[in-house]
Amino acid sequence: MKEADAEKHGKKRVKRSPEYGERVSSCRTEVYLSGWGRWPVVKTYTEHPHVITSLHKIVDESQGRTILARGEGRSYGDAALNPEGCTLLTSNLNRVLAFDDQNGILRCEAGLTFQKIAELFIPRGWFPMVTPGTQFVTIGGAVAFDVHGKNHHIDSSFCCHVRSLTLLTASGKHLFCSRTENSDLFWATVGGMGLTGIITEVEFSLRRIETAYIRSRTFKAKNLDEAFQLFNQHDSEYPYSVAWIDCLASGDSLGRSIVMFGDHARMSDLTVQQKNRPLDIGRKRRFTVPFDFPSGILNRFTVGSFNTLYFYKHMGRERHSIIDWESYFYPLDFLWDWNRLYGKRGFTQYQFVVPLETSRVAVSQILELISRKGWGSFLSVLKRLGQQEGWISFPFPGYTLAIDMPIKAGLWELLDELDQVVMEHGGRVYLAKDVRLKPDVFRRMYPEFEKWIEVKRSIDPENLFSSALAKRLELVTHSV
Ligand SMILES: Cc1cc2nc3c(=O)[nH]c(=O)nc-3n(C[C@H](O)[C@H](O)[C@H](O)COP(=O)(O)OP(=O)(O)OC[C@H]3O[C@@H](n4cnc5c(N)ncnc54)[C@H](O)[C@@H]3O)c2cc1C
């Protein structure tokens, strides 16, 4: 793979950073990999196939090693890590297989990314029904965590729009799975974190768009009550909504936020210049974080100053604007390798959801705890979620809060404390961002886990498919 390609596929750090050394063995490459949070780093053996047919050989000849598919490595923790096992890099298995341009149904290999979909389909007037907050995510990764976007309260999660998928299982069979065929396996694979097999193909719907722009309406909320009020008032009018929240603010300002609503712009919303090329995807410059920042640079003072500046940068209480698709959906993607801002020790994201009824109390309790202990982050996001899809999919009706935190002394104790608050309110933590949840806490948070483990056991009795997360949460050793 050329260096440029490697960068595009997010594998750059494997090649460059000293702690990510590479050594080629006879047929496998020994590498040190991490998730997006850069902790933990584990030794694994990678395969990087170019065609789906070669997957059989990898499954047949696993020689006692466990296997795990990996997409773009954008899950934060240990879900895409397979220590001492075989990690199957899927970035070359990324072909578009069919597109029905009447109904917007796309069938593709699972290594295709949202970035590639945008590049190919926005100019044709189509956009994913659901997209996560970065475009460097594969369709396989989107299914394996049943990812949600800013429109979850209206359009649910990614898998709500998946019609079928094909799974290569431990027995070496390709199984077609949908809501009506092999349906148990379909529901166990949705949100199943790669542990039921290798997703090879997915068929899902795209939405029609008139333009590549978003009509955005932004409000400043002076505290949490006002933020919730704004969600209640406008959520049903807009498919997209999310709030950036200053989690270091306290007292009367606790939960002060910028609440953003949006919808796909129509031709009539555009300026004359934009109307000339309404579906132009444009090309923005990306900047790179050139080195690992010193650990500790993101402290209460720097984060607090950033948050205050960001809050006051938004002039007036309400603002309307037209924004290009990339700046709206993927603002962080303009800063390549932004995870290096947290230094070599890495970081994690604590994301939880709590039911609607308890959201106000639970979110303020958590914000108070974080603010009191000075752990605030400059990337904290509040959002209302809608219905749950898969058995162990994260979203359910309620509010979710996501907070980035550097790894340093005291973090794990704080997060254990937050788990207790989340559990007391009937909530759960998102495993795509997690790296430290305990098995018993996981089981209490995900009550439909028993259904999932039953399917996992019947389809993969020898636990060929495994991961660091699966071992940590005892998903591959647990007996009911
Ligand atoms: C900046 C940023 C913003 C994000 N925003 C959101 C968001 O808004 N909403 C949200 O829900 N998530 C969000 N995420 C999390 C991300 O969407 C998920 O972690 C997603 O699963 C990552 O996809 P990936 O291709 O990088 O997969 P990886 O991280 O490489 O793998 C994730 C899981 O998918 C499995 N997997 C990957 N490919 C396959 C396959 N072909 N077959 C079987 N299993 C497979 C892996 O085994 C692993 O368990 C965000 C992450 C980042 C870094």
The ligand as an SDF file (V2000), in Angstrom:
LIG
                    3D

 53 58  0  0  0  0  0  0  0  0999 V2000
  -14.3390   11.4140   15.8200 C   0  0  0  0  0  0  0  0  0  0  0  0
  -15.2790   10.2600   16.0280 C   0  0  0  0  0  0  0  0  0  0  0  0
  -16.6360   10.4970   16.0040 C   0  0  0  0  0  0  0  0  0  0  0  0
  -17.5280    9.4350   16.1960 C   0  0  0  0  0  0  0  0  0  0  0  0
  -18.8610    9.7090   16.1660 N   0  0  0  0  0  0  0  0  0  0  0  0
  -19.7450    8.7090   16.3650 C   0  0  0  0  0  0  0  0  0  0  0  0
  -21.1460    8.9710   16.3120 C   0  0  0  0  0  0  0  0  0  0  0  0
  -21.5800   10.0990   16.0880 O   0  0  0  0  0  0  0  0  0  0  0  0
  -22.0020    7.9220   16.5150 N   0  0  0  0  0  0  0  0  0  0  0  0
  -21.5410    6.6490   16.7390 C   0  0  0  0  0  0  0  0  0  0  0  0
  -22.3660    5.7460   16.9090 O   0  0  0  0  0  0  0  0  0  0  0  0
  -20.2150    6.3790   16.7740 N   0  0  0  0  0  0  0  0  0  0  0  0
  -19.3180    7.3730   16.5970 C   0  0  0  0  0  0  0  0  0  0  0  0
  -17.9750    7.1010   16.6120 N   0  0  0  0  0  0  0  0  0  0  0  0
  -17.5490    5.7050   16.8310 C   0  0  0  0  0  0  0  0  0  0  0  0
  -17.4300    4.9390   15.5070 C   0  0  0  0  0  0  0  0  0  0  0  0
  -18.4690    5.2830   14.6380 O   0  0  0  0  0  0  0  0  0  0  0  0
  -17.5600    3.4300   15.7770 C   0  0  0  0  0  0  0  0  0  0  0  0
  -16.6240    3.0160   16.7140 O   0  0  0  0  0  0  0  0  0  0  0  0
  -17.3800    2.5950   14.4940 C   0  0  0  0  0  0  0  0  0  0  0  0
  -17.6520    1.2560   14.8180 O   0  0  0  0  0  0  0  0  0  0  0  0
  -15.9670    2.7020   13.9360 C   0  0  0  0  0  0  0  0  0  0  0  0
  -15.9160    2.0420   12.6740 O   0  0  0  0  0  0  0  0  0  0  0  0
  -14.5500    1.5150   12.0960 P   0  0  0  0  0  0  0  0  0  0  0  0
  -14.7390    1.2060   10.6470 O   0  0  0  0  0  0  0  0  0  0  0  0
  -13.4420    2.4550   12.4180 O   0  0  0  0  0  0  0  0  0  0  0  0
  -14.3900    0.1520   12.8820 O   0  0  0  0  0  0  0  0  0  0  0  0
  -13.2950   -0.3110   13.9460 P   0  0  0  0  0  0  0  0  0  0  0  0
  -13.1430    0.7240   14.9900 O   0  0  0  0  0  0  0  0  0  0  0  0
  -12.0790   -0.7570   13.2280 O   0  0  0  0  0  0  0  0  0  0  0  0
  -14.0530   -1.5710   14.5620 O   0  0  0  0  0  0  0  0  0  0  0  0
  -15.1820   -1.3730   15.3730 C   0  0  0  0  0  0  0  0  0  0  0  0
  -15.9020   -2.7160   15.5620 C   0  0  0  0  0  0  0  0  0  0  0  0
  -16.4330   -3.1210   14.3240 O   0  0  0  0  0  0  0  0  0  0  0  0
  -16.0220   -4.4400   14.0360 C   0  0  0  0  0  0  0  0  0  0  0  0
  -15.9090   -4.5610   12.5680 N   0  0  0  0  0  0  0  0  0  0  0  0
  -15.3480   -3.6920   11.7060 C   0  0  0  0  0  0  0  0  0  0  0  0
  -15.4680   -4.1550   10.4520 N   0  0  0  0  0  0  0  0  0  0  0  0
  -16.1050   -5.3370   10.5260 C   0  0  0  0  0  0  0  0  0  0  0  0
  -16.5080   -6.3270    9.5720 C   0  0  0  0  0  0  0  0  0  0  0  0
  -16.2810   -6.1910    8.2610 N   0  0  0  0  0  0  0  0  0  0  0  0
  -17.1260   -7.4390   10.0300 N   0  0  0  0  0  0  0  0  0  0  0  0
  -17.3860   -7.6190   11.3520 C   0  0  0  0  0  0  0  0  0  0  0  0
  -17.0310   -6.7140   12.2830 N   0  0  0  0  0  0  0  0  0  0  0  0
  -16.4050   -5.5940   11.8760 C   0  0  0  0  0  0  0  0  0  0  0  0
  -14.6940   -4.6010   14.7490 C   0  0  0  0  0  0  0  0  0  0  0  0
  -14.4140   -5.9640   15.0090 O   0  0  0  0  0  0  0  0  0  0  0  0
  -14.9470   -3.8250   16.0210 C   0  0  0  0  0  0  0  0  0  0  0  0
  -15.6180   -4.6080   16.9710 O   0  0  0  0  0  0  0  0  0  0  0  0
  -17.0450    8.1150   16.4180 C   0  0  0  0  0  0  0  0  0  0  0  0
  -15.6630    7.8830   16.4360 C   0  0  0  0  0  0  0  0  0  0  0  0
  -14.7870    8.9350   16.2430 C   0  0  0  0  0  0  0  0  0  0  0  0
  -13.3010    8.6670   16.2640 C   0  0  0  0  0  0  0  0  0  0  0  0
  1  2  1  0
  2  3  1  0
  2 52  2  0
  3  4  2  0
  4  5  1  0
  4 50  1  0
  5  6  2  0
  6  7  1  0
  6 13  1  0
  7  8  2  0
  7  9  1  0
  9 10  1  0
 10 11  2  0
 10 12  1  0
 12 13  2  0
 13 14  1  0
 14 15  1  0
 14 50  1  0
 15 16  1  0
 16 17  1  0
 16 18  1  0
 18 19  1  0
 18 20  1  0
 20 21  1  0
 20 22  1  0
 22 23  1  0
 23 24  1  0
 24 25  2  0
 24 26  1  0
 24 27  1  0
 27 28  1  0
 28 29  2  0
 28 30  1  0
 28 31  1  0
 31 32  1  0
 32 33  1  0
 33 34  1  0
 33 48  1  0
 34 35  1  0
 35 36  1  0
 35 46  1  0
 36 37  1  0
 36 45  1  0
 37 38  2  0
 38 39  1  0
 39 40  1  0
 39 45  2  0
 40 41  1  0
 40 42  2  0
 42 43  1  0
 43 44  2  0
 44 45  1  0
 46 47  1  0
 46 48  1  0
 48 49  1  0
 50 51  2  0
 51 52  1  0
 52 53  1  0
M  END
$$$$
